[in-house]
Amino acid sequence: MFRACMLLAVLVFGCTAKTSPTPPTKTTQPNAKASTGQQLFRDVTVARGIDYVHDNGATGRRYIVEIVSGGVGFIDYDSDGDYDLYFVDGKPLGEATERPHGNRLYRNDGAGNFTDVTQAADVGDTGFGMGLAVGDVDNDGDSDLYVSNFGPNVLYLNQGDGTFTVAKNAGGAVADGVSTSCTFFDYDRDGTLDLFVSSYLDFTLEKHRPCHIRSVEVYCSPAAYPAVTDQLYRGVDNGFVETTKTTLADVEPGKGLGVVAGDFNNDGWPDLYVANDGTANHLLINTEENGQRRFLDEALFLGAAFGETAKPEAGMGADFGDVDRDGDLDITVTNLEAQTTSLYLNEDGEGALESSFAYGLGSASLPYVGFGVRFIDFDADMDLDLLVTNGHIIDNIAEARPGSSFEQPDQLFEQRDGKFFEVLHQKKNPNLPLRSGRGLATADIDNDGDLDAVISNNGAAPTLLENVSPRRGVSIGLALRGKPPRSNRDAYGARVSATIAGHTIVREVRSAASYLSANDSRLLISAPTGTDSVEFTIRWPSGDIERVTVSPGAYHTIQEGDGVTATVPFRK
């Protein structure tokens, strides 16, 4: 019934039917106040050894790919239990250059200090880089790395000795063109990771055209170029086989920038949400027809195709998370200025209720161009908060539109009583750098039990943010490991649920989310102070159900079928 009403509303009124969402009730700290005035994150970029500066390739020609580039991600490449850092770089296009460029890998020493190991690991791709995905594609126990480019993409296979080799033709996933965000996930649940690659535009250097605002030459909007089809590759024993024509046969071309995988309709199969720039967003529901898996775009029917404007917006980054703690995955999407950061509340898999203003995101997000976005519980109070990086897509916007700025403030929204309140902003935290953000990835870089963040800034140095927020509860770390061939080794798609302080908590294991980014795939779940232990129910990608009981204060490694196999206390 809900789905039918949603469709009728779209067809008749041209907008999504809305009702006022019921906010979750805070239980961990009933009288907790927003953290305004307290130091929540601090910039430790230089102090922790990061000397990388992103090269967007700008030469003055204003090729559209330059301004949307800047991927970043975390990967435990040496399997030592802490997350290393990978930056995706651009380069000048259409001419020879002596400018130093190339992707960079930094090794984490376990305490959150980083050393450049790019040359030793041999992962310094010198193409025009966009984003990345991290996953154990061959189920051999270590993480591999896929890099999306403007041009042929690259698959680095981890050799387990601190080095990588380049897979020929990217292992069969050699997607060309303008590839952006990508994600490893197991869409057919055969125990081997598959790969989805978002494609942005039908653009080449030869198709470049000049664009202007008030006689000022600027970067073109995506409307200047046709949409293209995303790609889907099925994982096989020796690489990948493209299945786009069968699995995405009925999906209209879009202008994909962000993608996130998750089980939207709670049927045990991973779905996809794709944020499209200027075309309707895609909510791709994983279905079976004649014994074959395929994806149907139900964004329009379910209410997740458009934002508050009831028409296509400039979708950039995307993430899944159970914001209202009702047991299903809600969606957030960042957009252009004068468009809100969208929040779609999942109505039991039968609809999506656009709730950005109802939750307090609307007005605060309108002035900015959002890119990377992550749901995180930064203060361990059981509520998912929202971290967003902003930055304009026109480098000379101040000249074209006086009063506008290329560099824009990043934002952290704390959730309290079913509303988001802005608690981090450069105007309130002048010690944080003001740049034009693109990729945003999160990880517990120092294994102390909270999530830190890194932001890749277009044409500038990145920002590494250490979480120093006061904690309102205790955290439990879960590192899930699937057991091939029934589940993929990374356990991507596994769902963890628990009842904590009377509320349902649901999380899913994934790495890819946000914008051009890869994240720490471990789960950090909070509980009230004084909690001795929590029982978690795990639904593995294989479909098997397992229950484990663990205590706060540590990362617990859980092997499918074997329970807890290791426990490492958080660093002090």
KELUMPA-788468 format. One record per residue (C-alpha): residue in three letters; x, y, z. Coordinates in steps of 0.05 Angstrom, whole numbers, padded with zeros to 5 digits, always signed. Each point is the difference from the previous one (the first is absolute). Last residue first. Layout:
BEGIN
alaXYZ/...
This chain:
BEGIN
lys+00890+00080+00512/arg+00000-00048-00058/phe-00063-00042-00006/pro+00006-00072+00025/val+00014-00054-00052/thr-00045-00062+00000/ala+00010-00059-00046/thr-00038-00061-00026/val-00071+00020+00021/gly-00051-00047-00031/asp+00021-00059-00043/gly-00056-00004-00051/glu+00021+00064-00036/gln+00063+00027+00033/ile-00011+00056+00050/thr+00058+00046+00017/his-00016+00041+00062/tyr+00026+00071+00005/ala+00002+00022+00072/gly-00031+00043+00055/pro-00071-00027+00002/ser-00015-00074+00014/val-00021-00056-00047/thr-00058-00048-00010/val-00005-00036-00066/arg-00060-00025-00040/glu+00004-00031-00069/ile-00049-00002-00058/asp+00019-00030-00068/gly-00024+00038-00061/ser+00066-00010-00037/pro+00012+00075+00006/trp+00000-00010+00076/arg-00059+00021+00043/ile+00032+00016+00067/thr-00040+00006+00064/phe+00036+00038+00054/glu-00003-00012+00075/val+00027+00058+00040/ser+00045+00000+00061/asp+00015+00037+00065/thr-00035+00066-00015/gly+00021+00052+00052/thr-00001+00058-00048/pro-00056-00008-00051/ala+00016-00036-00064/ser+00037+00017-00064/ile+00013-00040-00064/leu+00065+00006-00039/leu+00000-00045-00061/arg+00063-00017-00039/ser-00001+00016-00074/asp+00046+00060+00006/asn-00020+00043-00059/ala+00009+00005-00075/ser-00013+00065-00039/leu-00019+00031-00066/tyr-00059+00032+00036/ser-00033-00027+00063/ala-00003-00076+00002/ala+00045-00060-00016/ser+00025-00043+00058/arg-00061-00041+00021/val-00026-00039+00059/glu-00071+00016+00020/arg-00027+00031+00064/val-00066-00007+00038/ile-00015+00023+00071/thr-00068-00015+00029/his-00017+00039+00063/gly-00015-00022+00071/ala+00067+00021+00029/ile+00034-00041-00053/thr-00037-00051-00043/ala+00049-00027-00052/ser+00010-00006-00074/val+00058-00015-00047/arg-00010-00008-00075/ala+00053-00031-00044/gly+00001+00032-00069/tyr+00076+00001-00006/ala+00025-00058+00042/asp+00072+00016-00022/arg+00013-00073-00015/asn-00060-00006-00046/ser-00052-00049+00026/arg-00015-00073-00016/pro+00066-00014-00035/pro+00030+00030+00041/lys-00008+00013+00075/gly-00017+00072+00015/arg+00041+00042+00048/leu-00032+00053+00044/ala+00039+00052+00039/leu-00046+00025+00056/gly+00018+00057+00048/ile-00042+00016+00060/ser-00004+00071+00025/val-00018+00031+00067/gly-00045+00060+00013/arg-00001+00076-00001/arg+00070+00007-00028/pro+00032+00070-00001/ser+00023+00014-00070/val+00074-00005-00018/asn-00010-00032-00068/glu+00062+00012-00042/leu-00011+00035-00066/leu+00047-00009-00059/thr-00010+00057-00050/pro+00028-00008-00070/ala+00047+00050-00034/ala-00028+00037-00059/gly-00024-00006-00072/asn-00067-00029+00021/asn+00001-00018+00074/ser+00002-00072+00022/ile-00031-00005+00069/val+00022-00050+00053/ala-00040-00022+00060/asp+00006-00028+00070/leu-00049-00051+00029/asp+00003-00020+00073/gly+00026-00061+00037/asp+00073+00017+00013/asn+00026-00038-00060/asp+00044+00058-00022/ile-00027+00010-00071/asp-00072-00019+00018/ala-00024+00010-00070/thr-00043+00049-00041/ala+00004+00023-00072/leu-00019+00065-00034/gly+00016+00014-00073/arg-00014+00070-00028/gly+00014+00060+00044/ser+00015+00071-00024/arg+00042+00031+00055/leu-00006+00036+00067/pro+00049-00028+00050/leu-00021-00014+00072/asn+00029+00047+00053/pro-00060+00047-00010/asn-00048-00049+00033/lys-00067+00037+00004/lys+00007+00032-00068/gln+00034-00064-00023/his-00063-00040+00016/leu-00013-00055+00051/val-00062-00004+00044/glu-00057+00005-00050/phe-00062-00030+00032/phe-00037-00059-00031/lys-00068-00018+00029/gly-00031-00065+00027/asp+00012+00016+00073/arg+00073+00019-00012/gln+00040-00016-00062/glu+00066+00037-00007/phe+00013+00031-00067/leu+00073+00009-00021/gln+00015+00050-00055/asp+00057+00017-00046/pro+00008+00073-00018/gln+00008+00023-00072/glu+00058+00018-00046/phe-00025+00019-00069/ser-00037+00061+00028/ser-00062+00039-00018/gly-00010+00073+00017/pro+00011+00025-00071/arg-00026-00051-00050/ala+00046-00009-00060/glu+00062+00028+00034/ala-00013-00035+00066/ile-00018-00063-00039/asn+00071-00004-00027/asp+00012-00073+00019/ile-00070-00022-00020/ile-00021-00066+00031/his-00007+00030+00070/gly+00023-00037+00062/asn-00033-00036+00057/thr+00017-00059+00045/val-00056-00032+00041/leu-00001-00038+00066/leu-00068-00025+00025/asp-00018-00028+00068/leu-00028-00070+00015/asp-00028-00005+00070/met+00027-00052+00050/asp+00034+00054+00044/ala+00071-00019-00020/asp+00022+00072-00017/phe+00016-00008-00074/asp-00056-00047-00017/ile+00014+00003-00074/phe-00043+00008-00064/arg+00047+00023-00054/val+00000+00052-00056/gly+00049+00021-00054/phe-00025+00053-00049/gly-00044+00057+00021/val-00005+00067-00035/tyr-00020+00050+00053/pro-00051+00054+00018/leu-00059-00048+00006/ser+00030-00048+00051/ala-00019+00037+00064/ser-00070+00015-00024/gly-00019-00071-00016/leu+00037-00045+00048/gly-00047+00010+00060/tyr-00032-00069+00001/ala-00068+00023-00027/phe+00037+00043-00051/ser+00039-00059-00029/ser-00057-00050+00006/glu-00012-00029-00069/leu-00041-00063+00016/ala+00023-00063-00034/gly-00049-00056-00015/glu-00017-00074+00007/gly+00066-00024+00031/asp-00027+00008+00071/glu-00011+00075-00010/asn+00072+00021-00011/leu+00012+00073+00018/tyr+00031+00039-00057/leu+00047+00056+00021/ser+00022+00049-00054/thr+00055+00051+00009/thr-00041+00059-00022/gln+00001+00034-00068/ala+00016+00074-00005/glu+00073-00020-00006/leu+00010-00067-00034/asn-00015-00068+00030/thr+00019-00051+00054/val-00040-00064+00006/thr-00022-00036+00064/ile-00038-00067+00002/asp-00035-00039+00055/leu+00013-00073+00013/asp-00050-00041+00040/gly-00007-00021+00073/asp-00040+00057+00029/arg+00059+00038+00029/asp-00019+00067-00031/val+00067+00011-00035/asp+00011-00072-00023/gly+00057+00014-00048/phe+00014+00000-00075/asp+00047+00050-00034/ala+00003+00044-00062/gly+00044+00052-00033/met-00012+00046-00060/gly-00073+00007-00021/ala-00012+00065-00039/glu-00076+00000+00000/pro-00054-00032-00043/lys-00070+00026+00014/ala-00046+00000+00060/thr+00037+00060+00029/glu+00005-00032+00069/gly+00042-00057-00028/phe-00012-00046-00059/ala+00008-00074-00016/ala-00012-00027+00070/gly-00076-00003+00002/leu-00011-00075-00005/phe-00031+00000-00069/leu+00050+00049-00028/ala+00060-00035+00031/glu-00022-00069-00023/asp+00056-00014-00049/leu-00001-00075-00010/phe+00063-00041+00009/arg+00012-00070-00025/arg+00014-00069+00030/gln-00014-00060-00044/gly-00045-00061+00014/asn-00053+00022-00048/glu-00004+00068+00032/glu+00030+00016+00068/thr+00003+00069+00031/asn+00051+00048+00028/ile-00032+00069+00006/leu+00038+00057-00033/leu-00018+00067+00031/his+00024+00047-00054/asn+00003+00077+00006/ala-00035+00040-00054/thr+00047+00040-00044/gly+00039+00063+00015/asp+00059-00033+00035/asn-00022-00071+00017/ala+00005-00031+00070/val-00004-00076-00008/tyr-00032-00044+00053/leu+00012-00074-00006/asp-00034-00063+00028/pro+00031-00058+00038/trp-00044-00062+00009/gly-00026-00023+00068/asp-00072+00023-00010/asn+00005+00062+00044/asn-00025+00049-00054/phe+00062+00046+00000/asp+00053-00054+00007/gly+00063+00041-00012/ala+00048+00024-00053/val+00022+00073-00007/val+00014+00041-00063/gly+00020+00071-00014/leu+00015+00037-00065/gly-00045-00029-00053/lys-00027+00041-00058/gly-00057-00046-00020/pro-00018-00049-00055/glu-00068-00033+00011/val-00001-00068+00036/asp-00039-00054-00037/ala+00059-00043-00021/leu+00040+00009+00064/thr+00012-00074+00017/thr-00002-00025-00072/lys+00038+00052-00040/thr+00045+00018+00058/thr+00025-00071+00013/glu+00074+00012-00010/val+00043-00059+00020/phe+00051+00008+00055/gly+00064-00033+00024/asn+00027-00071+00001/asp-00049-00035+00046/val-00059+00042-00021/gly-00027+00067+00024/arg-00058+00030-00038/tyr+00011+00068-00029/leu-00050+00057-00002/gln+00009+00063-00041/asp-00036+00067+00002/thr-00033+00026-00063/val+00013+00069-00029/ala-00032+00069+00004/pro+00013+00051-00054/tyr+00043+00063+00010/ala-00013+00074+00011/ala-00052-00015+00054/pro+00059-00022+00044/ser+00013+00074+00014/cys+00059+00030-00036/tyr+00061+00027+00037/val+00003+00075-00007/glu+00017+00054-00051/val-00027+00068+00025/ser-00046+00034-00051/arg-00056+00002+00051/ile+00008-00074+00015/his+00036-00037-00055/cys+00013-00068-00030/pro+00054-00024-00048/arg-00008-00069-00033/his+00039-00064+00010/lys-00020-00055-00048/glu+00071-00012-00024/leu+00024-00006+00072/thr-00051-00055+00009/phe-00067+00000+00035/asp-00061-00045-00002/leu-00013+00013+00074/tyr+00005-00029+00070/ser+00007-00075+00003/ser-00010-00037+00065/val+00036-00066+00007/phe-00031-00061+00034/leu+00044-00059+00017/asp-00013-00071+00022/leu+00032-00035+00059/thr+00001-00076+00003/gly-00040-00040+00051/asp-00058-00017-00047/arg-00046+00053+00030/asp-00024+00024-00069/tyr+00011+00075+00016/asp+00065-00011+00038/phe+00027+00070+00010/phe+00060+00040-00023/thr-00016+00073-00012/cys+00017+00055-00049/ser-00003+00075-00001/thr+00022+00036-00064/ser+00015-00029-00068/val+00007+00050-00057/gly+00014-00043-00062/asp+00027-00070+00006/ala-00021-00060+00042/val+00057-00052+00003/ala-00037-00048+00044/gly+00027-00063-00033/gly+00056-00010+00051/ala+00018+00073-00007/asn+00021-00014-00072/lys+00060-00038+00028/ala+00001+00004+00076/val+00053+00048+00026/thr+00042-00031+00055/phe+00002+00023+00072/thr+00052+00000+00055/gly+00000-00006+00076/asp+00013-00074+00001/gly-00072-00024-00009/gln+00002+00006-00075/asn-00057+00049-00003/leu-00031+00005-00069/tyr-00005+00071-00029/leu-00057+00010-00048/val+00004+00061-00046/asn-00052+00040-00038/pro+00010+00023-00072/gly-00013+00074-00013/phe-00026+00053+00047/asn+00016-00047+00057/ser-00027-00049+00051/val+00050-00036+00043/tyr-00012-00070+00027/leu+00040-00025+00059/asp+00009-00069+00031/ser-00005-00017+00073/asp+00031-00063+00029/gly-00026-00068+00020/asp+00001-00038-00066/asn-00073+00012-00017/asp+00019+00019-00072/val-00036+00068-00001/asp+00019+00018+00072/gly-00030+00070-00001/val+00016+00074-00006/ala-00032+00048-00049/leu+00031+00064-00029/gly-00014+00068-00029/met+00017+00050-00055/gly+00071-00007-00026/phe+00029+00028-00064/gly+00051-00054-00012/thr+00066-00001+00037/asp-00013-00062+00043/gly+00046+00000+00061/val-00017-00069+00028/asp+00070-00032+00000/ala+00001-00018+00074/ala+00071+00024+00009/gln-00012+00062-00043/thr-00063+00020+00036/val+00026-00011+00070/asp-00011+00070+00028/thr+00001-00003+00076/phe-00061+00014+00045/asn-00011+00008+00075/gly-00068-00023+00026/ala+00025-00042+00058/gly+00002-00065-00039/asp+00060+00020-00043/asn-00045+00018-00058/arg+00030-00007-00070/tyr-00012+00055-00050/leu-00017-00016-00073/arg+00002+00054-00054/asn-00030+00007-00069/gly+00041+00036-00053/his+00025+00069-00016/pro+00064+00040-00007/arg-00007+00056-00050/glu+00045-00012-00060/thr-00058+00002-00047/ala-00018-00022-00070/glu-00066+00027-00024/gly-00073-00019-00007/leu-00015-00008+00074/pro+00040+00024+00059/lys-00001-00053+00055/gly-00047-00029+00052/asp+00013-00036+00065/val-00035-00054+00041/phe+00023-00001+00073/tyr+00008-00064+00040/leu+00004-00005+00076/asp+00017-00060+00045/tyr-00048-00030+00049/asp+00024-00040+00060/gly-00006-00075+00013/asp+00067-00022-00029/ser-00029-00026-00066/asp+00053+00037-00042/tyr-00050+00036-00045/asp-00048+00020+00054/ile-00035+00047-00047/phe-00029+00069+00012/gly-00023+00046-00056/val+00006+00064-00039/gly-00028+00027-00066/gly+00012+00070-00027/ser-00031+00017-00066/val-00063+00040-00014/ile+00035+00063-00025/glu+00049-00033-00047/val-00052-00044-00034/ile-00034+00061-00030/tyr+00060+00022-00041/arg+00013+00072+00019/arg+00052+00020-00053/gly+00039+00039+00053/thr+00052-00053+00013/ala-00035-00036+00057/gly+00025-00071+00010/asn-00038-00009+00065/asp+00066-00011+00036/his-00013-00019+00073/val+00054+00017+00050/tyr+00033-00055+00041/asp+00043+00015+00061/ile-00036-00043+00051/gly+00046-00016+00059/arg-00047-00001+00061/ala+00017+00071+00022/val-00011+00027-00070/thr-00072-00025-00006/val-00018+00004+00074/asp-00060+00047-00006/arg-00042-00007+00063/phe-00070-00028+00008/leu-00052+00012+00055/gln+00028+00059+00039/gln-00057+00025+00043/gly-00038+00064-00013/thr-00060-00035-00031/ser-00005-00072+00025/ala-00075-00003-00002/lys-00031-00014+00067/ala-00013-00067+00034/asn-00062+00000+00045/pro-00022-00071-00013/gln+00070-00029-00007/thr-00004-00071-00027/thr-00074-00001-00016/lys-00014+00049-00055/thr-00069-00011-00030/pro-00004-00009-00075/pro-00038+00052-00039/thr-00067-00016-00030/pro+00000+00025-00072/ser-00050+00053-00020/thr-00037-00023-00062/lys+00022+00010-00071/ala-00023-00019-00070/thr+00057+00010-00048/cys-00010+00051-00055/gly-00030+00007-00069/phe-00071+00006+00027/val-00036-00053-00041/leu+00055-00047-00022/val+00044+00007+00061/ala-00058-00004+00049/leu-00028-00061-00035/leu+00067-00035+00003/met+00007+00014+00074/cys-00070-00023+00014/ala+00012-00066-00037/arg+00065-00011+00039/phe-00035+00012+00067/met-00056-00049-00019/
